[in-house]
Amino acid sequence: MRINGRSALACKENVGSEIQRSQQIAESVVNLVAEGGNVPTPAGIPVITLAPMGNMPVIKDLVVDMTSFWDNLKAVDPYVSTASRQVPEREFLQTPEERSRLNQVGNCILCGACYSECNAREVDATFVGPHALAKAYRMVADSRDQTTNDRLDHYNQGTAGAWGCTRCYYCNAVCPMDVAPMDQISKIKSAILDQKEARSSVSIRHRKTLVDLVKQGGWVDERQFGLRVVGNSFRDIRGMLSLAPLGLRMLATGKFPLTFEKSEGTAQIRALIDAVEQIDPAAIVEPLTDTPEPVGG
């Protein structure tokens, strides 16, 4: 359920701790407004508001219909591939290191807290949700699974898959089991980017080309952008032909850039991008999106 605007497990929450948390928030707000903390904290009986989880239809009171939650989980096929489930002559052994990769995502109890708070799910009904993608990464990381490439192709399908995440971090904040769903989604994106086949995806080329061109010149060289993204560097004839009308209009109006000058801050920009890539390889190729207002206020 939602407790004072955030999804949580009621069985793990304590009334005293919630009151203390609410008072700390109130004091922070008062101090911020007062710009010095001279305004006393409002007195009164603390209020704890309970509400049903978000992103799911309410049946009655605190009861919600979790059909979409389970359907989206099923959509990512969260099971080890059939070929791997066939019992060989001996056990399918894993090293301790291989097994350790599954520990964090294996802690998920499918409580629905991350799904309830997911901003991407709120604005895009096709997005499968952080719970499903966290389970999906478990399959990607599982050394016994033999369909990793097919899985990554599936998770790379538009905003319904991994690229639909808005990186608001709410799923990480409310997860009671420290699964960190958003971190697992980032790992899926990194795995997708490591696939050579993924380069043929227009959405991946768009992000990669944008970053590559900015690293080269400090800003986007428009002469190359369309050719590399839509035309796939002269490999997509249909894409090249689709660019022709736009190119002719730009030439006719004098808006086609014949030359390109690098930004004076190119070296600094390149260093910043390299630093971010070292921290999170997938973050640098995220689409820029506005984070919606949280449902819980």
C-alpha positions as CSV (number, residue, x, y, z in Angstrom):
1,M,0.0,0.0,0.0
2,R,1.0,3.7,-0.1
3,I,1.9,5.1,3.3
4,N,2.0,8.9,3.3
5,G,2.5,9.0,-0.4
6,R,5.1,6.3,-0.9
7,S,4.7,2.6,-1.7
8,A,5.9,0.3,1.1
9,L,5.3,-3.0,2.8
10,A,2.9,-2.3,5.7
11,C,4.2,-5.4,7.5
12,K,7.6,-3.9,7.7
13,E,6.7,-0.3,8.6
14,N,6.4,1.0,12.2
15,V,3.9,3.7,13.2
16,G,6.5,5.3,15.5
17,S,9.1,5.4,12.7
18,E,6.6,6.8,10.2
19,I,5.6,9.6,12.6
20,Q,9.3,10.4,13.1
21,R,9.9,10.4,9.4
22,S,6.9,12.8,8.8
23,Q,8.1,15.1,11.5
24,Q,11.6,15.3,10.0
25,I,10.1,16.1,6.6
26,A,7.9,18.8,8.1
27,E,10.9,20.3,9.9
28,S,13.0,20.3,6.7
29,V,10.2,22.1,4.9
30,V,9.8,24.7,7.6
31,N,13.5,25.4,7.8
32,L,13.7,25.8,4.1
33,V,10.8,28.3,4.0
34,A,12.1,30.2,7.0
35,E,15.7,30.4,5.6
36,G,17.1,30.0,9.0
37,G,14.9,27.7,10.9
38,N,13.4,30.3,13.2
39,V,9.8,29.2,12.5
40,P,8.6,26.5,15.0
41,T,7.4,23.2,13.7
42,P,3.6,23.1,13.5
43,A,2.1,21.3,16.5
44,G,-0.7,18.8,16.2
45,I,-1.6,15.1,16.0
46,P,0.5,13.4,13.2
47,V,-1.5,12.0,10.4
48,I,-0.7,8.8,8.6
49,T,-2.5,8.5,5.2
50,L,-3.0,5.0,3.7
51,A,-3.9,4.6,0.0
52,P,-3.9,1.8,-2.6
53,M,-0.9,1.2,-4.8
54,G,-0.6,3.2,-8.0
55,N,-0.5,2.3,-11.7
56,M,-3.1,-0.4,-11.1
57,P,-7.0,-0.1,-11.0
58,V,-8.5,0.0,-7.6
59,I,-11.0,-2.7,-6.8
60,K,-12.0,-1.5,-3.4
61,D,-10.4,0.3,-0.5
62,L,-6.7,-0.8,-0.6
63,V,-7.2,-3.7,-3.0
64,V,-5.9,-3.2,-6.5
65,D,-6.1,-5.3,-9.7
66,M,-2.6,-6.6,-10.3
67,T,-3.4,-8.2,-13.7
68,S,-1.1,-5.9,-15.6
69,F,1.7,-6.4,-13.1
70,W,1.6,-10.2,-13.7
71,D,1.1,-9.9,-17.4
72,N,4.1,-7.7,-17.9
73,L,6.2,-10.1,-15.8
74,K,5.2,-12.9,-18.0
75,A,5.9,-10.9,-21.2
76,V,9.7,-10.9,-20.4
77,D,9.8,-14.7,-20.2
78,P,11.4,-14.8,-16.7
79,Y,12.5,-18.4,-16.9
80,V,15.7,-20.1,-17.9
81,S,15.5,-21.2,-21.6
82,T,13.9,-24.6,-22.3
83,A,17.1,-26.0,-23.7
84,S,18.9,-25.3,-20.5
85,R,16.2,-26.8,-18.4
86,Q,16.8,-30.2,-20.0
87,V,18.7,-32.4,-17.5
88,P,22.1,-33.3,-19.0
89,E,24.1,-36.4,-18.0
90,R,25.4,-34.4,-15.1
91,E,24.3,-31.3,-13.2
92,F,24.5,-27.9,-14.9
93,L,27.2,-26.5,-12.7
94,Q,27.8,-22.8,-11.9
95,T,30.8,-21.2,-10.4
96,P,30.3,-19.2,-7.2
97,E,31.0,-16.1,-9.2
98,E,28.3,-17.0,-11.8
99,R,25.8,-17.7,-9.1
100,S,26.6,-14.5,-7.2
101,R,25.4,-12.4,-10.2
102,L,21.9,-13.6,-9.5
103,N,21.8,-12.9,-5.8
104,Q,20.5,-9.3,-5.9
105,V,17.8,-9.7,-8.4
106,G,16.9,-13.0,-6.8
107,N,15.8,-11.2,-3.7
108,C,12.8,-9.7,-5.5
109,I,9.5,-10.7,-3.7
110,L,7.2,-9.2,-6.4
111,C,5.6,-6.9,-3.9
112,G,4.7,-4.3,-6.6
113,A,6.2,-1.3,-4.8
114,C,8.4,-0.4,-7.7
115,Y,5.6,-0.9,-10.2
116,S,3.3,1.3,-8.1
117,E,5.8,4.2,-8.2
118,C,7.0,3.9,-11.8
119,N,6.8,7.2,-13.6
120,A,7.4,5.6,-16.9
121,R,4.5,3.2,-16.4
122,E,2.2,6.0,-15.5
123,V,2.7,7.8,-18.8
124,D,3.3,4.8,-21.1
125,A,1.0,1.8,-20.7
126,T,3.2,-0.3,-23.0
127,F,6.2,-0.1,-20.6
128,V,6.6,-3.5,-18.8
129,G,7.7,-2.0,-15.5
130,P,10.9,-2.2,-13.4
131,H,9.9,-5.4,-11.7
132,A,9.7,-7.2,-15.0
133,L,13.0,-5.8,-16.3
134,A,14.8,-6.7,-13.0
135,K,13.6,-10.3,-13.5
136,A,14.6,-10.0,-17.1
137,Y,18.2,-9.1,-16.2
138,R,18.4,-12.2,-14.0
139,M,17.9,-14.3,-17.2
140,V,20.5,-12.2,-19.0
141,A,23.0,-12.8,-16.2
142,D,22.2,-16.5,-15.8
143,S,25.0,-18.6,-17.3
144,R,22.6,-21.5,-17.8
145,D,20.3,-19.6,-20.2
146,Q,21.0,-20.1,-23.9
147,T,18.7,-17.4,-25.4
148,T,20.5,-14.3,-24.3
149,N,20.7,-12.7,-27.7
150,D,17.0,-13.2,-28.4
151,R,16.2,-11.8,-25.0
152,L,18.2,-8.7,-25.6
153,D,16.5,-8.2,-29.0
154,H,13.2,-8.4,-27.2
155,Y,14.1,-6.0,-24.4
156,N,15.4,-3.5,-27.1
157,Q,11.9,-3.0,-28.6
158,G,11.1,0.7,-28.2
159,T,9.8,2.1,-24.9
160,A,8.0,-1.1,-24.0
161,G,11.4,-2.5,-23.0
162,A,14.5,-1.2,-21.3
163,W,14.5,2.1,-23.1
164,G,11.2,3.1,-21.7
165,C,12.8,3.7,-18.3
166,T,12.9,7.4,-17.3
167,R,15.7,6.9,-14.7
168,C,13.7,8.6,-12.0
169,Y,15.1,6.2,-9.4
170,Y,11.8,5.8,-7.6
171,C,11.9,2.0,-8.0
172,N,15.3,1.9,-6.2
173,A,14.0,4.2,-3.5
174,V,10.9,2.2,-2.6
175,C,12.3,-1.4,-3.1
176,P,12.2,-3.1,0.3
177,M,14.6,-5.8,-0.7
178,D,17.4,-3.6,-2.2
179,V,17.0,-5.2,-5.6
180,A,17.7,-1.8,-7.2
181,P,15.5,-2.4,-10.4
182,M,16.9,0.7,-12.2
183,D,20.4,-0.6,-11.8
184,Q,19.4,-3.9,-13.4
185,I,17.7,-2.0,-16.3
186,S,21.0,-0.1,-16.9
187,K,22.8,-3.4,-17.1
188,I,20.3,-4.7,-19.7
189,K,21.0,-1.5,-21.7
190,S,24.7,-2.0,-21.5
191,A,24.3,-5.6,-22.7
192,I,22.2,-4.4,-25.6
193,L,24.9,-1.9,-26.6
194,D,27.5,-4.5,-26.5
195,Q,25.6,-6.5,-29.1
196,K,26.9,-5.9,-32.7
197,E,23.4,-6.7,-34.0
198,A,22.0,-3.8,-31.9
199,R,23.9,-1.3,-34.0
200,S,21.3,-1.9,-36.8
201,S,18.6,-0.5,-34.5
202,V,17.8,3.1,-35.4
203,S,17.2,4.0,-31.8
204,I,20.6,2.7,-30.7
205,R,22.3,4.4,-33.7
206,H,20.6,7.7,-32.8
207,R,21.9,7.7,-29.3
208,K,25.4,6.4,-30.2
209,T,25.8,8.8,-33.1
210,L,24.7,11.7,-31.0
211,V,27.3,11.0,-28.4
212,D,30.1,10.1,-30.9
213,L,29.6,13.4,-32.8
214,V,29.5,15.5,-29.6
215,K,32.7,13.8,-28.5
216,Q,34.4,14.6,-31.8
217,G,33.4,18.2,-32.2
218,G,31.7,19.5,-29.0
219,W,28.3,19.6,-30.8
220,V,26.5,17.7,-33.5
221,D,27.8,17.8,-37.1
222,E,24.4,17.9,-38.9
223,R,26.0,16.8,-42.1
224,Q,26.9,13.4,-40.7
225,F,24.0,12.9,-38.3
226,G,21.2,11.9,-40.8
227,L,23.6,9.9,-42.9
228,R,24.8,7.8,-40.0
229,V,21.4,7.4,-38.2
230,V,18.8,7.2,-41.0
231,G,21.1,6.1,-43.8
232,N,23.2,3.7,-41.5
233,S,26.4,5.2,-43.0
234,F,25.3,4.6,-46.6
235,R,24.2,0.9,-45.9
236,D,20.5,1.6,-45.8
237,I,19.5,2.7,-49.3
238,R,15.9,3.3,-48.4
239,G,16.9,5.5,-45.5
240,M,19.3,7.4,-47.8
241,L,16.5,8.1,-50.3
242,S,14.2,9.3,-47.5
243,L,16.7,12.0,-46.6
244,A,16.9,13.3,-50.2
245,P,13.8,15.6,-50.0
246,L,15.0,17.2,-46.7
247,G,18.5,17.7,-48.0
248,L,17.2,19.4,-51.2
249,R,15.0,21.7,-49.1
250,M,17.9,22.6,-46.9
251,L,20.1,23.4,-49.9
252,A,17.4,25.5,-51.5
253,T,16.9,27.6,-48.4
254,G,20.7,27.9,-47.7
255,K,20.4,25.9,-44.4
256,F,22.6,23.0,-45.3
257,P,25.9,23.3,-43.4
258,L,28.8,23.1,-45.9
259,T,31.5,23.3,-43.2
260,F,31.8,22.3,-39.6
261,E,33.8,24.0,-36.8
262,K,34.6,22.2,-33.6
263,S,33.6,23.8,-30.3
264,E,36.3,25.4,-28.3
265,G,35.4,23.2,-25.4
266,T,35.5,19.9,-27.2
267,A,38.3,18.5,-25.1
268,Q,36.4,19.3,-21.9
269,I,33.2,17.8,-23.2
270,R,34.9,14.7,-24.3
271,A,36.5,14.3,-20.8
272,L,33.1,14.7,-19.2
273,I,31.4,12.1,-21.4
274,D,34.3,9.6,-20.8
275,A,34.0,10.1,-17.1
276,V,30.2,9.4,-17.2
277,E,30.7,6.3,-19.4
278,Q,33.2,4.9,-16.8
279,I,30.5,5.2,-14.1
280,D,27.5,4.0,-16.1
281,P,28.0,3.0,-19.8
282,A,24.3,3.0,-20.4
283,A,23.6,6.4,-18.9
284,I,25.3,8.3,-21.7
285,V,23.0,6.9,-24.4
286,E,19.8,7.5,-22.5
287,P,17.1,9.5,-24.3
288,L,16.5,12.9,-22.7
289,T,13.1,12.8,-21.0
290,D,11.3,14.9,-18.5
291,T,10.6,13.1,-15.3
292,P,6.8,13.2,-14.6
293,E,5.5,14.4,-11.3
294,P,5.4,11.5,-8.8
295,V,2.0,10.0,-8.3
296,G,2.4,10.2,-4.5
297,G,3.1,13.9,-4.6
